[in-house]
Amino acid sequence: MPKYNENPFIQLSRSIFHEDCKISYKAKWLYCVLSELEHRYTGDKISFFFRAQDDIKTDTGMDLRTIRTARKELIDSDYLKTWQMHWINDDGSKSEKHVTAYRLLK
Protein backbone atom coordinates (compact mmCIF):
# COMPACT_ATOMS: atom_id res chain seq x y z
CA MET A 1 0.00 0.00 0.00
CA PRO A 2 1.41 3.44 -0.88
CA LYS A 3 2.74 5.62 1.90
CA TYR A 4 -0.13 8.10 1.71
CA ASN A 5 -2.83 5.73 0.41
CA GLU A 6 -4.27 6.67 -2.96
CA ASN A 7 -4.28 10.41 -2.22
CA PRO A 8 -3.78 12.37 -5.48
CA PHE A 9 -1.37 14.79 -3.77
CA ILE A 10 2.27 14.48 -2.73
CA GLN A 11 4.05 16.10 0.17
CA LEU A 12 7.27 18.02 -0.44
CA SER A 13 9.73 19.52 1.97
CA ARG A 14 9.24 23.27 1.90
CA SER A 15 12.96 23.68 2.41
CA ILE A 16 13.58 23.22 -1.34
CA PHE A 17 11.58 26.41 -1.96
CA HIS A 18 13.40 28.62 0.56
CA GLU A 19 15.69 31.25 -0.88
CA ASP A 20 18.64 29.86 1.10
CA CYS A 21 18.29 26.48 -0.66
CA LYS A 22 21.23 26.39 -3.04
CA ILE A 23 20.30 23.36 -5.15
CA SER A 24 19.56 23.83 -8.85
CA TYR A 25 16.10 23.73 -10.34
CA LYS A 26 17.04 20.40 -11.95
CA ALA A 27 17.86 18.94 -8.52
CA LYS A 28 14.57 20.35 -7.23
CA TRP A 29 12.69 18.65 -10.07
CA LEU A 30 14.47 15.36 -9.36
CA TYR A 31 13.52 15.75 -5.69
CA CYS A 32 9.86 16.30 -6.66
CA VAL A 33 9.84 13.18 -8.84
CA LEU A 34 11.61 11.11 -6.17
CA SER A 35 9.05 12.33 -3.62
CA GLU A 36 6.23 11.12 -5.84
CA LEU A 37 7.97 7.74 -6.25
CA GLU A 38 8.51 7.53 -2.49
CA HIS A 39 4.80 8.10 -1.92
CA ARG A 40 3.98 5.41 -4.47
CA TYR A 41 6.46 2.72 -3.43
CA THR A 42 7.07 3.02 0.31
CA GLY A 43 4.84 2.39 3.29
CA ASP A 44 4.76 1.64 6.97
CA LYS A 45 7.42 -1.07 6.80
CA ILE A 46 9.52 0.04 3.83
CA SER A 47 11.43 3.34 4.00
CA PHE A 48 13.15 3.23 0.60
CA PHE A 49 12.36 2.40 -3.01
CA PHE A 50 14.48 1.38 -5.97
CA ARG A 51 14.63 2.31 -9.62
CA ALA A 52 16.87 1.52 -12.57
CA GLN A 53 18.63 4.49 -14.16
CA ASP A 54 16.51 4.21 -17.31
CA ASP A 55 13.36 4.32 -15.16
CA ILE A 56 14.50 7.57 -13.50
CA LYS A 57 15.32 8.94 -16.95
CA THR A 58 11.76 8.19 -18.07
CA ASP A 59 10.25 9.48 -14.81
CA THR A 60 12.06 12.83 -14.94
CA GLY A 61 12.50 13.47 -18.66
CA MET A 62 16.17 14.29 -17.96
CA ASP A 63 19.25 12.72 -19.49
CA LEU A 64 21.47 10.45 -17.38
CA ARG A 65 24.25 13.03 -16.99
CA THR A 66 21.81 15.61 -15.65
CA ILE A 67 20.31 13.03 -13.30
CA ARG A 68 23.76 12.14 -11.91
CA THR A 69 24.58 15.82 -11.32
CA ALA A 70 21.20 16.56 -9.70
CA ARG A 71 21.38 13.41 -7.56
CA LYS A 72 24.84 14.43 -6.32
CA GLU A 73 23.46 17.86 -5.36
CA LEU A 74 20.66 16.23 -3.37
CA ILE A 75 23.07 13.85 -1.64
CA ASP A 76 25.55 16.62 -0.83
CA SER A 77 22.71 18.76 0.56
CA ASP A 78 21.41 15.92 2.78
CA TYR A 79 18.13 15.54 0.92
CA LEU A 80 18.83 12.05 -0.36
CA LYS A 81 20.68 8.82 0.40
CA THR A 82 21.32 6.24 -2.33
CA TRP A 83 23.00 2.86 -2.63
CA GLN A 84 23.33 0.14 -5.25
CA MET A 85 21.41 -3.08 -4.77
CA HIS A 86 20.36 -6.35 -6.36
CA TRP A 87 17.47 -8.54 -5.42
CA ILE A 88 17.65 -12.22 -4.59
CA ASN A 89 16.28 -14.64 -7.19
CA ASP A 90 14.21 -17.68 -6.27
CA ASP A 91 17.33 -19.86 -6.48
CA GLY A 92 19.17 -17.65 -3.95
CA SER A 93 21.43 -15.95 -6.52
CA LYS A 94 21.71 -12.19 -6.97
CA SER A 95 19.97 -10.59 -9.92
CA GLU A 96 22.12 -9.62 -12.89
CA LYS A 97 20.44 -6.24 -13.11
CA HIS A 98 21.34 -3.79 -10.39
CA VAL A 99 19.20 -0.87 -9.35
CA THR A 100 19.67 2.21 -7.20
CA ALA A 101 17.89 2.39 -3.86
CA TYR A 102 16.62 5.82 -2.80
CA ARG A 103 15.70 7.17 0.62
CA LEU A 104 14.56 10.78 0.99
CA LEU A 105 15.94 12.41 4.12
CA LYS A 106 13.89 15.63 4.22
N, C-alpha and C positions, 0 to 999 in steps of 0.2 A: 504494500500500500504506500503511495507517495507520502512524503513528509507532511504535506499540508492538505491531505485528502485530494479531492478533485477540484479544489478552488481554482478559478481561472486567473488568479493573481499570483505574483511572486513577491517575496520580500527581498529588499536590497539594503545593504548597509548604507546609511546616509553619508557615511564618512567619504565615500567616493565622490560625492557632490560638493564637499567643502572646498573652499578656495585654497586651503593649505594642503590639499591632496595633490601630490606631484606626479601621479601616474598619467600616462597619455590617454587620449580618448579611445585608442585601440585597446589598451589594457582595460579601460572601463567597460568597453563593449564585451570583451572576453569575460570579464567578471559577471556582467549581466547574463550572458549565455550560460556560464558555469552555474550561476545561481538558479537559473531555470532548470538545468539538468539535475542539480542537487535536489531541488524540490520534487522532481519527477522520480529520481532513482534512489533516494535515501529514505529512511524511516526511523522508527523508534530504536531499532537494534543495529542499524547500519549507518555509519557516520561518513562514509565516503562512497564515491561512484567511480566507474572506470569507463574510458573511451579510447578507441584507437585514434591515431593522429588524423586519419582521413575522415573519421566521424566528426572530430572537432572542426576540421576544415569545412565540412558540409554545414555543420551547425552554425558557424560564425560567418561564413562567406569570405574568410580571410585566407591568404596563402600561408603555407607552413612556416616560412621565415618570419612573417609578421606574428603568427601565433607564438613561436618560440620567444621572440622579443617581448611580446606582451605578457606571456606567462612568466618570464624572468622578472619583469617589473612587479607583477603581483606577488611572486615569491619573495623578492627583495624587500617589498613593502609590507610583508607579513599579512597578506590577504589570502594566501594560498599555500598549501603544502602538496607536493606531488611525489610519486614514486612509481617505478616500473614494476609490473607484476605479470604473472601468468596465472592461469587457472589449472586445476588438477583434472585431468581426464578420468574417465571411468576406470581405466586400467591403472591409475595411480601415477601416470607420467605427466610431466608439465606440457602445457599447450605449446605448439610451435609459435603461434602468434602471441606477441606481448602487447600489452596495453598500458596506458598511464592511468594510475589511480589519482583522484583529486579529492582534496578535503578543503573546503572553504573555512577560513579562520575568523573572518569578521562578518 
